[in-house]
């Protein structure tokens, strides 16, 4: 077959396959054009999920009549001169309108600022008609009808009208967050009207994400070199079952970049369950020359000149913010607790959403933990057996106050017992600083009131041998003793593990792993970093590496599979967190099996020591699996339950 030039219509339809994926893609391109034109009010009308009708009206600067034919020609744009490295607009490729016109019936009506008249053109199956005079006060109106009528096969791949309408709504929500000063309205025969009035950034975020996000998020403001990160990150206990509520922006442009999403997951890796997703609104401001947005026509992916710097900024900023926030719990826990207290309150949700699993022990479900330490043959940790916990025995408890009787022990006897208690508390993961004489009951009477002095108050009771009830200055706190102690032991383990190089288990016969040359190069470059964690790699020819040693803490490990995973991660994100995650996973499993279990009776001083240590431990608001460790209920909420407010 001889080589020939394709027609302009076919070329436009090929381009439309990348730019116009679905009705939501059309809305995104047209709304971005309106924003680039300086619009402060944008109205979107849809019908049939956007397949029958899409109309976008704006009050921007408009287009001159003589330039209307150029607006629907490929690679004609007013937003780019000759420098692809300094793009400061949302659009720049000049492909959207001609691509839309090749697969739909397109009409464009516009009136330029200062012009006496408006003009209109239309494009049908790639054929231009106009310009001709039209009636319009100001701005631009773009109308798209019968999307994909010119390529019927594409219609088969579209989803239902309801699903396509939801996708359009999601696009507008993402754009609306980045431009709070612009009013957006979304209406049509296939939806109820949605309006985002011009507002402050935080009010716009609340209107899109939800008003409860403000109470359950932390403000992020960090910079590194010439990159700045701003926005809000949700509390670990304020999570969702999917990543729908993750809004990421680069220089005001909504993106769904793998590097940024991976960095967000990494920032919450230690404080959130694997099947849960954080809620976040993050704005990355970077020099346009340090980021490439010309990666794909849809412009959802970007490439950074220094991806490691960007990832490090996101992970470090979020983790430091969570650490500085101290002990904060989600308001969802209190709201759910209030709902159960009210007459007709429903039972807890299914276990798949983080509720207590049916049967078995009353501690948190650890079925997702697949490490060999679950075997009963492994030794226990911190003095707690892995089997069922026996009832509290005063003469055998490792936390008994030596030299004092169970009832009416005097203060001097307790002070005399301090050295021995310090050793035992430290062994259990609770330092002696957490325990003070005024937290202990004396003579069977109520101890000095500490509820107003500490965020988690003073322990008053243990419920069902699983939960600690503590009184605070303005309410009470309900603590899951296993989840809380699990986090404390985990943080202590991590500090001990990462404070020095990890022991390595030398292999009698090195394992040779064949890899592509580029993967072997990446692994060899990172070999000194791997050695700190006990993984010793050595280059073995042009396309292979030899495993000389593996981290001893991992026990029996599939070395070749681990190395291949690390190579894939280095290729994708230029980071190798997989090894660190495996080590932390082991620490989390040990902490889970070595912590106070549900069913163990605790003395009041033990409960108070646990509360004090939670207050001084970063991330203590969630356990290793991402579930909340405590729920706080204010006195005002309790009074409302009884109709006193």
Secondary structure, 3 states (H helix, E strand, C coil): CCCCCCCHHHHHHHHHHHHCCCHHHHHHHHHHHHHHCCCCEEEEEEEHHHCCEEEEEECCCCCCHHHHHHHCCCCCCCCCCCCCCCCCCCCCCCCHHHHHHHHCEEEEEEECCCCCCEEEEEEECCEEEEEEEECCCCEEEEEEECCCCCCHHHHCCCCCHHHHHHHHHHHHHHHHHHCCCCEEEEEECCCCCEEECCCCHHHHHHHHHCHHHHHHEEEEEEEECCEEEEEEEECCCCEECCCCCEEEEECCEEECCHHHHHHHHHHCCCCCCCCCEECEEEEEECCHHHEECCCCCCCCCCEECCHHHHHHHHHHHHHHHHHHHCCCCCHHHHHHHHHHHCCCCCCCCCHHHCCCCCCCCCCCCCCCCCCHHHCCCCCCECCECCCCCCCCCCCCCCCCCCCCCCCCCCHHHHHHCHHHHHHHHHHCCCCHHHCCHHHCCECCECCCCCCCCCCCCEEEEEECCCEEEEEECCEEEEEEHHHHHHHHHHHHHHHHHHCCCCCEEEEEEEEEEECCHHHHHHHHHHHHHHHHCCCEEEECCCCEEEEEEEEHHHCCCCHHHHHHHHHHHHHHHCCCCHHHHHHHHHHHHHHHHCCCCCCCCCCHHHHHHHHHHHHCCCCCCECCCCCECEEEEEHHHHHHHCCCC
